[in-house]
Each structure stands twice: as C-alpha cells, then as structure tokens.
Amino acid sequence: TISFADKITYETHSEKETQVLGKKLVSKYKNLLTYTSVVFCLVGEMGAGKTQFCKGIAEGLGIQKTVVSPTFTLSINYPFEAEGKTSEFIHIDTWRMFDEHEFIDVGFPNMIHKRDVIAVEWADRVTAALRRFEDEAKLVWVKFEYGKTENDRIVTISDEVL
C-alpha cells in the first residue's frame, strides 16, 4: 500500500496538468482494488480543479466516456476493467446535499463494498460520514487551492483529513 507520512503538495499550471496528476495518482492506488475501494475525498472551492482531477482519474482507469460534474445528478457511474473484473468509477458531488444522511442515502456504503474507485467532490461537507468508513476503504484526501495565477493550483494529498 501507499501511505504518506504527512502530506505531499503539487503545483499544477493548467487543467491538463491537474488531469495528469489525477491519472498518476489513481495508477498508484489501482492495485488496491483487489481487496478494497479507493475513495478520493476532494476538497476545494468552486472551479479549483476537482472535476479536472476526476477527468484524469477516468483517463487513468481507461474510461473513454467524457467525465462531467454530477452536481445535478449527485452521482455518475463509469464502468472500467481492472484486476480481472468490471469495476466502476463513481463520481459523487455533495454540493447540493443538505446533510450527511443524504450522502449515505445515495448508497455510499454499498459502493465501497464493491471495490470500486470513488471520487467525492466537496468531501468536507460529509467528512464525518466518510471517516466512518476508514476501515472499509482507502481514503485519500485531496485539497485544491488557487495558486499565484488564474491557472495555477496547489494540490495537497494526504491519508488524513485536510
């Protein structure tokens, strides 16, 4: 397994670089899918790069379908092949959820038992719910912040809540 003693910070300078970072990160964790789900807990302001990062995750998983933000549908599933089985990349957006019960009602507990890759945008809205599943899935916290210019992003990755 991969574990970060503290946290690692990257700087990206374009949407494409943010996508490449998502692709690289999912490739490091993909081998865990034989026994657990991998959950990317994405935190950051509107437009900070969360959906671009998800596009990179999808590319790293070999998904050809265009990834879009699930703000209005709450979640979108994208099938892919990994570790000899069909899995799913599940992209969840909690922006419109009023409380953590809605997150649970979307079916998150069932999702993690399928050994899928899950990205949760606005994870800071459902942190307590996510932490209840730390023993059942690999949680990777990814925080997006604006950098010096309009296109720059500071991306911090950690095994701990950011």
N, C-alpha and C positions, 0 to 999 in steps of 0.2 A: 504494500500500500504506500501511498504518498502521504506524507504528513509534513506540515510546515511548523517549525519550532515557534515561529512568531507569525509573521506575515510577509508577503512578497508584494512589492509595488512595481508596476509597469507604467510607462507613459506611451500613449498612442497619439498619433497626429492626424488620423483620418478615420472615416468609417471603416474602410478596408482593413486598416491595422487593428482596429477593435475586433473585427470579424476574425482576422488571423489569430488573435490572442484566444478567442473562444474556441477556434478549431484546435489549436495546440493544447489547450487545457483539457478539452474533452478527450483528446487522444491519450493523455496521461492517465486518465481515470477509466477508460473504456474497459480495461481488463477486469475491473471490479464487478462488472455486470454478470459474471458467472455466479455470484453469491449475494449481491446487494444492489439496490438502486443508488444512483448518484444524483444528488439534488443540488443544483446551483441556486443559491439564495442571493438574488440580485437586489442591490440597494443603490439608489441614486435618484437624482431629480429627473423630471421630465426632460427628455432629449439628451440625457447624459451618455447613452450608449448601450442600454440594457438590451434592446431589441437587436441592435447590430451584433452584439456579443452572441445572442441566440442564433442569428443567421450563421455565425461562424461555427457554433456547436453543431448545427444541422449539416453544414458542409463537412465537418469532421466526421460525422456519422454516415456520410454518403447519401444524405437526403437531397433529392433533386427538386422537390417542391419548394416554391417560394415561401419563406417564413415571414409572417406578418404579426403585428402585435394583436394579441387576443383581448384587447381592452373591452370590447363589447360582447364577446362570446365567452369570456372568462378563461377558457382553455381551448387549445387546439392540439390534436394528436397527429404526429408524423411517424409512420412506420419506417423501420430500417432493419437490416440484418446485422447481427452481432453475436459473437460467441456461439455460432451454430444455431441460432434461433431468431425468430422475428421479435423484435422489441419495438418500443415506441419512444420517441422524443416527445414529451408532454410539456407544452409551453403554457404556463398559467400567469395570468395578470390579476393581481389582487386590488388594483386601483379602485374599482367600483364596489368592493366588498366592504360592508359596514362593520363586521367583526369576524373573529377567528372561527366562529361556528359556520359561517358561510364557506370558508376555506375547507373545513372538514366535510361539509355537505357536498362540495364539488367532487369529493371522492378521493382526496389525497391519501388516506390510509390504505385504500385498495391499490392505488397507483404504486406505492413504494414496495408492495409485496410482489409486484410483477417483475422486479429487477429491470426497470426502465431508467432512462435519463430524463430528469425533470428540471425545468428552469422555472423559478418562481420570481416574477418581477414584483417589485415593491414588497420584498420579503420582510422588511422592517414592520409592515402592518400586521404580520402573522408570526412574528418571532417566537412567541410562547408556544404556539401550535407546532411550529417546525421543531423546536427543541424537544418536544415530547417524543419525537421520532429519531433522535440522535443515535440510539442503539439499534435501530432497524434500517438505517440508510446512511450513506456517506453524505454529510452536508458540507458543502464548500461555499463559503461566504465570499461574495464578490461585490466590492463597493466601487461605484463610479463617481468621479468628481470632475468638474471642469478644470482644465489647465489654464495656461497663460493666454492662449489664443482661443478663438471660437471653435477650432477643430481639435484642440488638444484635450486629452482625457488622462486623468490619473486613475489607474485601476489597481485596487488593493485586493489581494486574495489571501484568505486565511481559513483555517479549520474552526476558528472561533468567531462568534458574532462580532461584526464590525460596527 
